[in-house]
């Protein structure tokens, strides 16, 4: 029986003569200076994502060298390859639109190129889910390496970290409490090192969930980007990738019902980003695992918030690292987790946690279960006639005084309408009204941007109003805060009831009952639906056309229909 091909002998280009294909590939590989002995080794591919448009990844060249060092020391040949990189604030209309494109790039390059295992180097918000989605679909042994969070900056004796603090200062600027000179000074102090946002935003949330899923090495989610331990983690990740060679421990085996539920528990306990619901649904969906928002509510009712980080608490990711990291948190949740879930190192989650059971934990950052920051999870799903397929509220970052409210709708029909009128001094709006943004969901031309954090109208902000109920089919940055109902599904652009809301309608929110309802009779809603204008004209070409044809709703992770397993 012939030996299975490994290394560069994998997946040969087909010229009709296998021996010629291998001869030709070796000759071209030797043009890069490899010796014959090196070309006999198994190959670890490294999905490498630096970009001049991705500040979070600017330290990746140094990380790459550490990964390669680990691969070489473990006896394999490391070969990096580029894929799309998604810099959160540099993409128009929004990075989510291109997450699926990056996942396709990752999947196809992992599958098409000769590698026995792959290290996925990601960090910025959409890069980690994109790579995990692609890796699950590609079916090759894979391990993730996250880039790590920034360290904090300083401003007048106060620690600053992007981007919760940037939103806080911008709100003060809009309210006239911070002047032009001060906001310009703050701007230069919010993001002062390489790495992802320093708070529990989407990037940090996804790093924590990658560890909860078992797809990265234990203890590596929270290591700051510029810490020497981040380089040591990169080296260890390279060595771990070599151990995966020849195994059946692919991402599709690690991402399953149990590990996904573990990740959701952790999401609730860290008060993590609402974006993570979309990403986890997409990652799990690639493995054929459904994510139920009803089940999310059940988990939320029995999972306390334990991590004291912004935007829910006061700390930063560097504090979580120093406090004991994800291991310390998951040990607090141990009886709620599926400890038999397998991880990428070949250990079960239970074995991982037992290995470091005596480690110290800083209780000012990671609370004990008997003394939680909040008794229930950070996120809750809402249903009702305004969101038949669900909506999400980050209650841990919201004002509980607004949780049971009926208010008048102040409607903005699009992002352009919002920008044009939100600061109009003649805007008819009161503090107890409910701001509604339509046509910002996944099926809209804006492709579900992080616009759900509607600004407080300037006429109210200058009077000291800091929060209002806001409802939309958009997303919100994980660094943001407020009583904000997001991901209303189906979205307005696909004909959902959110698009039928009119100025002056009454909306009833009840977090207790998990509902958000439009208080308008059914006959009137049918009349409005019949008179509704058709959706925007579909794009004619390129990725925009593919996106418009294949995008699924938030309840299915905003993945593409044709990428889901059948």
C-alpha positions as CSV (number, residue, x, y, z in Angstrom):
1,X,0.0,0.0,0.0
2,X,1.5,3.4,-1.0
3,X,2.3,5.9,1.6
4,X,0.0,9.0,1.9
5,X,1.7,12.0,0.4
6,X,2.9,14.7,2.8
7,X,4.6,18.1,2.6
8,X,4.9,19.6,-0.8
9,X,3.9,16.3,-2.4
10,X,0.3,17.0,-1.2
11,X,-2.3,18.0,-3.8
12,X,0.0,18.0,-6.8
13,X,-0.9,20.3,-9.8
14,X,-2.2,17.9,-12.5
15,X,-0.2,17.7,-15.7
16,X,-1.2,14.1,-16.3
17,X,2.0,12.8,-14.9
18,X,2.3,12.7,-11.1
19,X,6.1,12.2,-11.0
20,X,6.6,15.1,-13.4
21,X,4.3,17.2,-11.2
22,X,6.4,16.5,-8.1
23,X,9.7,17.0,-10.0
24,X,8.5,20.4,-11.3
25,X,7.2,21.5,-7.9
26,X,10.5,20.6,-6.2
27,X,12.5,22.5,-8.9
28,X,10.4,25.6,-8.4
29,X,10.6,25.3,-4.6
30,X,14.4,25.0,-4.8
31,X,14.4,28.4,-6.6
32,X,13.5,29.7,-3.1
33,X,16.6,28.2,-1.6
34,X,15.2,25.1,0.1
35,X,17.4,22.1,0.3
36,X,16.2,18.6,-0.7
37,X,16.2,17.5,2.9
38,X,14.0,20.4,3.9
39,X,11.6,19.6,1.1
40,X,11.2,16.1,2.4
41,X,9.7,17.4,5.6
42,X,5.9,17.8,6.3
43,X,4.6,21.3,5.8
44,X,2.8,23.6,8.2
45,X,1.1,26.4,6.3
46,X,0.7,29.8,8.0
47,X,-2.3,31.9,6.9
48,X,-0.6,35.3,7.2
49,X,-2.7,38.4,7.4
50,X,-0.7,41.6,7.8
51,X,-1.9,44.7,5.9
52,X,-1.1,48.4,5.8
53,X,-4.9,48.8,6.3
54,X,-4.9,46.7,9.4
55,X,-3.3,48.4,12.4
56,X,-4.2,45.5,14.7
57,X,-1.8,43.2,12.7
58,X,1.3,45.4,12.4
59,X,3.3,43.2,14.7
60,X,2.6,40.1,12.6
61,X,6.0,40.0,11.0
62,X,7.6,39.4,14.4
63,X,4.9,36.9,15.3
64,X,5.5,35.0,12.1
65,X,9.2,34.5,12.8
66,X,8.2,33.0,16.2
67,X,5.7,30.6,14.6
68,X,8.3,29.5,12.1
69,X,10.8,28.9,14.9
70,X,8.3,26.6,16.6
71,X,7.5,24.7,13.4
72,X,11.2,24.2,12.5
73,X,12.2,23.1,16.0
74,X,9.4,20.5,15.9
75,X,10.7,19.1,12.7
76,X,8.4,20.5,9.9
77,X,8.8,23.1,7.2
78,X,6.8,26.4,7.8
79,X,5.5,28.1,4.7
80,X,3.5,31.3,5.1
81,X,0.9,32.4,2.5
82,X,-1.2,35.6,2.3
83,X,-4.9,35.9,2.5
84,X,-7.3,38.9,2.7
85,X,-6.9,40.9,5.8
86,X,-9.8,42.9,7.3
87,X,-8.9,46.1,9.2
88,X,-12.1,47.0,11.0
89,X,-12.1,50.8,10.6
90,X,-10.6,50.9,7.1
91,X,-13.4,49.0,5.2
92,X,-16.4,50.5,3.4
93,X,-19.3,50.0,3.9
94,X,-18.4,47.6,6.7
95,X,-16.0,44.8,7.5
96,X,-18.8,42.3,8.0
97,X,-19.5,42.4,4.3
98,X,-16.0,41.0,3.6
99,X,-15.8,38.4,6.4
100,X,-17.3,35.7,4.2
101,X,-14.9,36.6,1.4
102,X,-12.0,36.2,3.7
103,X,-13.4,32.9,4.9
104,X,-13.6,31.7,1.3
105,X,-10.0,32.8,0.6
106,X,-8.8,31.0,3.7
107,X,-10.7,27.8,2.9
108,X,-9.6,27.6,-0.7
109,X,-6.0,28.4,-0.1
110,X,-5.7,25.9,2.8
111,X,-7.3,23.2,0.6
112,X,-5.5,24.0,-2.6
113,X,-1.9,24.4,-1.4
114,X,0.3,21.6,-0.1
115,X,0.2,21.7,3.7
116,X,-0.3,19.0,6.4
117,X,-1.6,21.5,9.0
118,X,-2.1,25.2,9.2
119,X,-1.6,28.0,11.7
120,X,-4.3,30.7,11.4
121,X,-2.9,34.2,12.3
122,X,-5.7,36.6,13.0
123,X,-6.8,39.2,15.4
124,X,-8.9,42.1,14.2
125,X,-12.6,41.7,14.7
126,X,-13.7,39.8,11.5
127,X,-10.4,38.0,10.8
128,X,-10.7,35.4,13.6
129,X,-14.3,34.3,12.7
130,X,-13.4,34.4,9.0
131,X,-10.4,32.1,9.5
132,X,-12.3,29.7,11.8
133,X,-15.2,29.5,9.3
134,X,-12.8,28.8,6.5
135,X,-10.8,26.2,8.5
136,X,-13.9,24.3,9.6
137,X,-14.9,24.0,5.9
138,X,-11.4,23.2,4.6
139,X,-11.2,20.1,6.8
140,X,-7.4,20.3,7.5
141,X,-5.8,20.2,10.9
142,X,-5.6,23.8,12.1
143,X,-4.7,25.9,15.1
144,X,-5.5,29.5,15.7
145,X,-3.0,32.2,16.9
146,X,-4.6,35.5,17.9
147,X,-2.6,38.7,17.7
148,X,-3.5,39.9,21.2
149,X,-4.9,43.2,22.6
150,X,-3.2,46.6,22.8
151,X,-1.8,48.0,26.0
152,X,-3.5,51.1,27.3
153,X,-2.5,54.7,26.8
154,X,-2.7,57.6,29.3
155,X,-4.5,60.9,29.3
156,X,-4.3,63.3,32.3
157,X,-3.7,60.4,34.7
158,X,-6.4,58.2,33.3
159,X,-5.9,54.9,31.4
160,X,-7.3,54.9,27.9
161,X,-8.1,52.0,25.6
162,X,-9.7,51.9,22.2
163,X,-12.5,52.0,21.7
164,X,-14.9,52.2,24.7
165,X,-13.0,55.3,25.9
166,X,-13.1,56.8,22.4
167,X,-16.9,56.6,22.4
168,X,-17.1,58.0,25.9
169,X,-15.0,61.0,25.0
170,X,-16.8,61.5,21.7
171,X,-20.1,61.6,23.5
172,X,-18.6,64.3,25.8
173,X,-17.4,66.2,22.8
174,X,-20.9,66.1,21.2
175,X,-22.3,67.3,24.5
176,X,-19.9,70.2,24.5
177,X,-18.0,69.0,27.6
178,X,-14.7,68.4,25.7
179,X,-13.3,71.0,23.3
180,X,-11.6,70.6,20.0
181,X,-8.1,70.7,21.4
182,X,-8.9,68.1,24.1
183,X,-10.5,65.6,21.7
184,X,-7.5,65.9,19.3
185,X,-5.2,65.1,22.3
186,X,-7.3,62.1,23.2
187,X,-7.3,60.9,19.6
188,X,-3.6,60.3,19.8
189,X,-3.7,58.4,23.1
190,X,-6.4,55.9,22.5
191,X,-4.5,53.3,20.4
192,X,-0.8,53.5,21.2
193,X,0.5,50.0,20.5
194,X,0.1,47.1,18.1
195,X,-2.8,44.8,18.8
196,X,-6.6,44.7,18.9
197,X,-8.8,47.0,21.0
198,X,-7.8,47.0,24.7
199,X,-11.3,46.4,26.0
200,X,-13.7,43.4,25.7
201,X,-14.7,44.4,22.2
202,X,-15.4,42.0,19.4
203,X,-11.7,41.1,18.8
204,X,-11.1,40.3,22.4
205,X,-14.4,38.5,22.7
206,X,-13.6,36.3,19.7
207,X,-10.1,35.6,21.1
208,X,-11.7,34.4,24.4
209,X,-14.3,32.3,22.5
210,X,-11.5,30.7,20.4
211,X,-9.9,29.5,23.6
212,X,-13.3,28.3,25.0
213,X,-13.9,26.4,21.7
214,X,-10.5,24.8,22.1
215,X,-9.0,26.2,18.9
216,X,-6.0,28.1,20.5
217,X,-3.5,27.1,23.1
218,X,-4.6,27.4,26.7
219,X,-3.9,30.7,28.3
220,X,-3.2,32.6,25.1
221,X,-6.4,34.6,24.4
222,X,-5.5,37.6,26.6
223,X,-1.7,38.0,26.3
224,X,-1.1,41.6,25.2
225,X,0.2,41.9,21.6
226,X,3.5,43.5,22.7
227,X,4.2,41.1,25.6
228,X,7.1,38.7,25.2
229,X,4.6,35.9,26.1
230,X,2.8,36.6,22.9
231,X,6.0,35.6,21.0
232,X,6.4,32.5,23.1
233,X,2.7,31.6,22.4
234,X,3.4,32.0,18.7
235,X,6.4,29.6,19.0
236,X,4.4,27.1,21.0
237,X,1.5,27.4,18.4
238,X,3.9,26.5,15.6
239,X,5.1,23.4,17.5
240,X,1.5,22.4,18.3
241,X,0.6,22.6,14.6
242,X,3.3,20.0,13.9
243,X,1.8,17.7,16.4
244,X,-1.5,17.9,14.5
245,X,0.0,16.5,11.4
246,X,-1.5,13.1,10.5
247,X,-4.2,13.5,13.1
248,X,-8.0,13.6,12.5
249,X,-8.3,16.5,14.9
250,X,-9.7,19.0,12.4
251,X,-11.6,22.1,13.3
252,X,-14.9,20.3,12.3
253,X,-14.2,17.8,15.1
254,X,-13.4,20.4,17.7
255,X,-16.3,22.8,16.8
256,X,-19.4,20.8,17.9
257,X,-22.5,21.2,20.0
258,X,-20.6,20.9,23.3
259,X,-17.8,23.3,22.5
260,X,-20.1,25.8,20.9
261,X,-22.2,25.8,24.1
262,X,-19.0,26.3,26.1
263,X,-18.2,29.3,24.0
264,X,-21.6,30.8,24.5
265,X,-21.3,30.4,28.3
266,X,-18.0,32.2,28.2
267,X,-19.5,34.9,26.0
268,X,-22.2,35.5,28.6
269,X,-19.8,35.5,31.5
270,X,-17.4,38.0,30.0
271,X,-20.2,40.4,29.0
272,X,-18.8,40.0,25.4
273,X,-19.6,41.6,22.1
274,X,-23.0,41.2,20.5
275,X,-21.2,40.6,17.3
276,X,-20.0,37.3,18.7
277,X,-23.6,35.9,18.3
278,X,-23.4,36.4,14.6
279,X,-19.8,35.0,14.3
280,X,-20.4,32.0,16.6
281,X,-23.6,31.2,14.6
282,X,-21.6,31.3,11.4
283,X,-18.6,29.2,12.7
284,X,-21.0,26.7,14.2
285,X,-23.1,26.6,11.1
286,X,-20.1,25.6,9.0
287,X,-19.9,22.5,11.3
288,X,-23.6,21.8,11.0
289,X,-24.3,23.0,14.5
290,X,-27.3,25.3,14.9
291,X,-27.3,28.1,17.4
292,X,-30.7,28.8,19.0
293,X,-31.4,32.2,20.5
294,X,-34.0,30.5,22.8
295,X,-31.1,28.3,24.1
296,X,-29.0,31.4,24.4
297,X,-31.6,32.9,26.8
298,X,-31.6,29.6,28.8
299,X,-27.8,29.8,29.2
300,X,-28.0,33.5,30.0
301,X,-30.4,33.0,32.8
302,X,-27.9,30.6,34.5
303,X,-24.6,32.2,33.6
304,X,-23.4,35.2,35.7
305,X,-21.2,38.0,34.4
306,X,-17.8,37.6,36.1
307,X,-15.3,39.7,34.2
308,X,-14.8,43.3,35.2
309,X,-13.7,44.8,31.8
310,X,-14.9,47.7,29.8
311,X,-17.5,48.3,28.4
312,X,-19.3,46.3,31.1
313,X,-16.9,47.0,33.9
314,X,-13.7,49.0,34.5
315,X,-10.7,47.0,33.4
316,X,-8.8,46.3,30.2
317,X,-7.6,43.1,28.5
318,X,-4.1,43.5,30.0
319,X,-5.8,43.2,33.4
320,X,-7.6,40.0,32.4
321,X,-4.2,38.5,31.4
322,X,-2.6,39.5,34.7
323,X,-5.7,38.2,36.6
324,X,-5.4,34.7,35.4
325,X,-6.9,34.8,31.9
326,X,-9.4,32.5,30.4
327,X,-8.3,29.5,32.5
328,X,-9.3,31.3,35.7
329,X,-12.6,32.3,34.3
330,X,-13.5,28.9,33.0
331,X,-12.6,27.3,36.3
332,X,-15.2,29.5,37.9
333,X,-17.7,28.2,35.3
334,X,-16.4,24.6,35.5
335,X,-19.7,22.9,36.6
336,X,-21.5,24.7,33.7
337,X,-19.2,23.6,31.0
338,X,-18.9,20.4,28.9
339,X,-15.5,19.3,30.2
340,X,-15.3,16.4,27.8
341,X,-15.1,18.7,24.8
342,X,-11.9,18.1,22.9
343,X,-9.4,20.8,22.2
344,X,-6.7,21.4,19.5
345,X,-3.9,20.0,21.8
346,X,-5.7,16.7,22.1
347,X,-6.7,17.3,25.7
348,X,-10.2,17.7,26.9
349,X,-11.3,21.0,28.3
350,X,-11.4,19.4,31.7
351,X,-7.8,18.2,31.4
352,X,-6.8,21.7,30.4
353,X,-8.4,23.3,33.4
354,X,-7.1,20.7,35.8
355,X,-3.5,21.2,34.6
356,X,-3.5,24.8,36.1
357,X,-6.0,24.4,38.9
358,X,-3.8,26.0,41.5
359,X,-3.1,29.3,39.6
360,X,-3.8,32.6,41.4
361,X,-6.8,34.7,40.3
362,X,-7.3,38.4,40.8
363,X,-10.8,38.8,42.2
364,X,-11.0,42.5,41.3
365,X,-11.1,41.4,37.6
366,X,-12.5,37.9,37.6
367,X,-15.2,37.6,40.2
368,X,-16.2,34.5,42.2
369,X,-19.4,32.8,41.2
370,X,-20.9,33.5,44.7
371,X,-20.1,37.2,44.2
372,X,-20.8,37.9,40.5
373,X,-20.8,41.3,38.9
374,X,-24.3,40.5,37.6
375,X,-26.3,37.4,38.4
376,X,-27.3,36.7,34.8
377,X,-25.4,36.7,31.4
378,X,-24.5,39.8,29.5
379,X,-26.6,39.2,26.5
380,X,-30.3,38.4,26.0
381,X,-32.4,37.6,22.9
382,X,-35.7,39.4,22.3
383,X,-38.7,38.2,20.3
384,X,-42.0,39.7,19.4
385,X,-43.8,41.1,16.4
386,X,-41.0,43.5,15.7
387,X,-38.4,40.7,15.7
388,X,-40.0,37.4,14.9
389,X,-36.7,35.7,14.4
390,X,-34.9,37.4,17.3
391,X,-33.0,40.5,18.3
392,X,-30.1,41.0,20.7
393,X,-29.7,43.3,23.7
394,X,-26.4,43.6,25.6
395,X,-28.1,44.1,29.0
396,X,-24.8,44.1,30.9
397,X,-23.8,47.4,29.1
398,X,-27.3,48.9,29.3
399,X,-29.4,51.0,31.7
400,X,-31.8,48.6,33.5
401,X,-34.1,51.6,34.2
402,X,-35.0,51.4,30.5
403,X,-35.7,47.6,30.4
404,X,-39.5,47.9,30.8
405,X,-40.6,50.7,28.6
406,X,-43.2,51.8,26.1
407,X,-42.2,54.7,24.0
408,X,-42.8,56.7,20.9
409,X,-40.8,55.7,17.8
410,X,-38.5,58.3,16.2
411,X,-37.7,56.7,12.9
412,X,-34.7,57.1,10.6
413,X,-35.2,55.3,7.3
414,X,-31.5,54.9,6.5
415,X,-28.0,55.8,7.6
416,X,-28.1,58.8,5.4
417,X,-31.3,59.9,7.0
418,X,-29.8,59.4,10.4
419,X,-26.7,61.5,9.6
420,X,-28.9,64.2,8.1
421,X,-31.3,64.6,11.0
422,X,-29.9,63.3,14.3
423,X,-28.5,66.7,15.3
424,X,-31.2,68.8,13.8
425,X,-32.3,71.2,16.6
426,X,-35.9,70.8,15.3
427,X,-35.9,67.0,15.6
428,X,-39.1,66.0,17.5
429,X,-37.5,63.8,20.1
430,X,-37.8,63.3,23.9
431,X,-35.7,61.3,26.3
432,X,-38.3,58.5,26.7
433,X,-38.7,58.1,22.9
434,X,-37.3,55.1,21.1
435,X,-34.9,55.8,18.3
436,X,-35.4,53.4,15.3
437,X,-32.9,52.9,12.4
438,X,-34.2,51.0,9.4
439,X,-32.4,49.5,6.4
440,X,-29.0,48.9,8.0
441,X,-29.3,45.1,8.2
442,X,-27.4,42.4,6.2
443,X,-29.7,42.6,3.1
444,X,-29.4,46.4,2.9
445,X,-26.8,48.2,0.7
446,X,-24.9,49.2,3.9
447,X,-24.5,45.4,4.7
448,X,-25.1,45.6,8.5
449,X,-22.5,48.1,9.8
450,X,-21.9,48.9,13.4
451,X,-24.4,51.7,13.2
452,X,-26.7,50.4,15.9
453,X,-25.0,52.6,18.4
454,X,-27.2,55.5,17.3
455,X,-25.9,58.8,18.8
456,X,-28.0,60.5,21.4
457,X,-29.6,63.5,19.5
458,X,-27.5,66.6,20.2
459,X,-30.4,68.5,21.6
460,X,-30.7,65.8,24.3
461,X,-27.0,65.1,24.8
462,X,-26.4,68.8,25.7
463,X,-29.1,68.5,28.4
464,X,-27.3,65.5,30.0
465,X,-29.2,62.6,28.4
466,X,-26.7,59.7,28.3
467,X,-28.8,56.8,27.2
468,X,-32.0,56.0,25.3
469,X,-33.6,52.8,23.9
470,X,-32.3,52.4,20.3
471,X,-33.6,49.7,17.9
472,X,-32.2,48.6,14.6
473,X,-31.3,45.8,12.3
474,X,-27.6,46.9,12.4
475,X,-24.8,45.7,14.6
476,X,-22.9,47.5,17.4
477,X,-19.2,47.6,18.2
478,X,-18.3,45.3,21.0
479,X,-16.7,48.3,22.6
480,X,-20.0,50.3,22.7
481,X,-22.6,50.6,25.5
482,X,-26.2,51.6,25.9
483,X,-29.7,50.2,25.9
484,X,-29.5,49.1,22.3
485,X,-31.6,46.4,20.6
486,X,-29.7,45.0,17.6
487,X,-29.8,42.4,14.8
488,X,-33.6,42.7,14.5
489,X,-34.5,39.8,12.2
490,X,-35.8,39.6,9.5
491,X,-34.2,43.0,8.6
492,X,-36.1,45.9,7.0
493,X,-34.5,45.4,3.6
494,X,-35.7,41.8,3.3
495,X,-39.3,42.8,4.2
496,X,-39.1,42.5,8.0
497,X,-41.6,44.4,10.2
498,X,-38.9,46.8,11.3
499,X,-39.4,48.5,7.9
500,X,-43.0,49.1,8.7
501,X,-42.4,51.3,11.8
502,X,-43.5,54.9,11.4
503,X,-42.8,58.1,13.4
504,X,-45.2,58.2,16.4
505,X,-45.8,54.4,16.6
506,X,-45.6,52.9,20.0
507,X,-42.9,50.3,20.7
508,X,-43.0,48.2,23.9
509,X,-39.8,46.7,25.3
510,X,-39.8,44.1,28.0
511,X,-36.5,42.5,28.9
512,X,-38.2,40.5,31.6
513,X,-40.6,39.0,29.0
514,X,-37.8,38.8,26.3
515,X,-40.0,40.8,23.9
516,X,-40.0,43.8,21.7
517,X,-43.3,44.6,20.0
518,X,-44.7,47.2,17.7
519,X,-48.0,48.4,19.1
520,X,-49.9,48.7,15.8
521,X,-52.8,46.6,14.8
522,X,-52.3,43.8,12.2
523,X,-54.6,45.4,9.6
524,X,-52.5,48.6,9.5
525,X,-49.3,46.6,9.2
526,X,-50.7,44.7,6.3
527,X,-51.7,48.0,4.6
528,X,-48.2,49.4,5.1
529,X,-46.6,46.2,3.8
530,X,-48.7,46.3,0.6
531,X,-47.7,49.9,0.0
532,X,-44.0,49.4,0.7
533,X,-41.5,50.3,-2.0
534,X,-39.4,47.5,-3.5
535,X,-36.0,46.8,-2.2
536,X,-32.9,48.6,-3.6
537,X,-31.8,47.4,-7.0
538,X,-29.4,44.5,-6.9
539,X,-25.7,45.0,-7.8
540,X,-24.8,44.0,-11.3
541,X,-21.4,42.4,-10.9
542,X,-18.5,41.2,-8.7
543,X,-18.5,40.3,-5.0
544,X,-21.3,42.8,-4.3
545,X,-23.6,40.7,-6.6
546,X,-22.6,37.5,-4.9
547,X,-23.1,39.0,-1.5
548,X,-26.6,40.2,-2.4
549,X,-27.6,36.8,-3.9
550,X,-26.3,34.6,-1.1
551,X,-26.4,36.6,2.2
552,X,-28.4,35.0,5.0
553,X,-30.0,36.7,8.0
554,X,-28.4,37.5,11.4
555,X,-30.1,34.4,12.8
556,X,-28.0,32.3,10.4
557,X,-24.8,34.2,11.1
558,X,-24.9,36.3,8.0
559,X,-23.1,33.5,6.2
560,X,-23.6,32.8,2.5
561,X,-26.2,30.2,1.7
562,X,-23.9,28.2,-0.6
563,X,-21.2,27.9,2.0
564,X,-23.4,26.1,4.5
565,X,-22.9,22.3,4.7
566,X,-25.5,20.2,3.0
